[in-house]
Amino acid sequence: MASKEKGAEAAPKAKSKRKTDKFGFQVGSKSAQVAAQYAGKGATQAEVKKKFGRTFHNVLSIAKTRGHAVSTKVEKNGNRTRKRYFLKPKKVA
């Protein structure tokens, strides 16, 4: 095994050339499409599952850690309640 010399610095990482949307997801990916659905008029997990075949819990948590606003609204339909999630991009100064 080769040992690193003291004071040697690692080469800087190259920036990715992939295009990203306003939430930081790769353009055209399912995550970007789900984020766009949440950003529009909002969406429930059931609506996302119906359109994409599964729920994307990670999209909301990733967007939140990136500084975007995630809000919810509880909708009542008879005895059932559903949460509608909304995603708003962070404000750039």
SULLINPE-V509565 format. One record per residue. N is the residue number from 1. PHI is phi in whole degrees, -180 to 180 (999 if undefined). PSI is psi in radians with two decimals (NA if undefined). Layout:
n=N phi=PHI psi=PSI
n=N phi=PHI psi=PSI
This chain:
n=1 phi=999 psi=2.35
n=2 phi=-87 psi=2.42
n=3 phi=-99 psi=2.61
n=4 phi=-80 psi=2.53
n=5 phi=-77 psi=2.60
n=6 phi=-67 psi=2.40
n=7 phi=87 psi=-0.12
n=8 phi=-74 psi=2.38
n=9 phi=-108 psi=2.57
n=10 phi=-74 psi=2.61
n=11 phi=-67 psi=2.49
n=12 phi=-66 psi=2.51
n=13 phi=-75 psi=2.47
n=14 phi=-77 psi=2.51
n=15 phi=-73 psi=2.54
n=16 phi=-72 psi=2.47
n=17 phi=-94 psi=0.08
n=18 phi=-72 psi=2.47
n=19 phi=-85 psi=2.42
n=20 phi=-122 psi=2.73
n=21 phi=-86 psi=-3.01
n=22 phi=-70 psi=-0.19
n=23 phi=-103 psi=-0.03
n=24 phi=92 psi=0.12
n=25 phi=-91 psi=2.64
n=26 phi=-66 psi=2.29
n=27 phi=-59 psi=2.28
n=28 phi=92 psi=-0.20
n=29 phi=-76 psi=2.84
n=30 phi=-64 psi=-0.64
n=31 phi=-61 psi=-0.71
n=32 phi=-66 psi=-0.67
n=33 phi=-67 psi=-0.70
n=34 phi=-66 psi=-0.75
n=35 phi=-61 psi=-0.67
n=36 phi=-65 psi=-0.63
n=37 phi=-67 psi=-0.72
n=38 phi=-66 psi=-0.60
n=39 phi=-75 psi=-0.48
n=40 phi=-68 psi=-1.90
n=41 phi=-94 psi=0.20
n=42 phi=86 psi=2.92
n=43 phi=-156 psi=2.66
n=44 phi=-94 psi=2.87
n=45 phi=-63 psi=-0.60
n=46 phi=-64 psi=-0.68
n=47 phi=-67 psi=-0.69
n=48 phi=-66 psi=-0.76
n=49 phi=-64 psi=-0.67
n=50 phi=-64 psi=-0.70
n=51 phi=-81 psi=-0.68
n=52 phi=-110 psi=-0.10
n=53 phi=90 psi=-0.17
n=54 phi=-160 psi=2.90
n=55 phi=-88 psi=2.66
n=56 phi=-121 psi=1.28
n=57 phi=-64 psi=-0.58
n=58 phi=-67 psi=-0.47
n=59 phi=-62 psi=-0.77
n=60 phi=-68 psi=-0.74
n=61 phi=-70 psi=-0.65
n=62 phi=-65 psi=-0.78
n=63 phi=-62 psi=-0.68
n=64 phi=-66 psi=-0.72
n=65 phi=-69 psi=-0.40
n=66 phi=-84 psi=-0.01
n=67 phi=99 psi=0.12
n=68 phi=-85 psi=2.70
n=69 phi=-88 psi=2.24
n=70 phi=-117 psi=2.15
n=71 phi=-128 psi=2.79
n=72 phi=-130 psi=2.73
n=73 phi=-139 psi=2.23
n=74 phi=-87 psi=2.21
n=75 phi=-110 psi=2.36
n=76 phi=-106 psi=2.34
n=77 phi=-134 psi=1.55
n=78 phi=70 psi=-2.14
n=79 phi=-88 psi=-0.17
n=80 phi=-96 psi=2.52
n=81 phi=-123 psi=2.53
n=82 phi=-135 psi=2.58
n=83 phi=-98 psi=2.27
n=84 phi=-103 psi=2.20
n=85 phi=-100 psi=2.45
n=86 phi=-125 psi=2.45
n=87 phi=-124 psi=2.18
n=88 phi=-123 psi=2.36
n=89 phi=-68 psi=2.63
n=90 phi=-70 psi=2.67
n=91 phi=-83 psi=2.27
n=92 phi=-97 psi=2.25
n=93 phi=-82 psi=NA
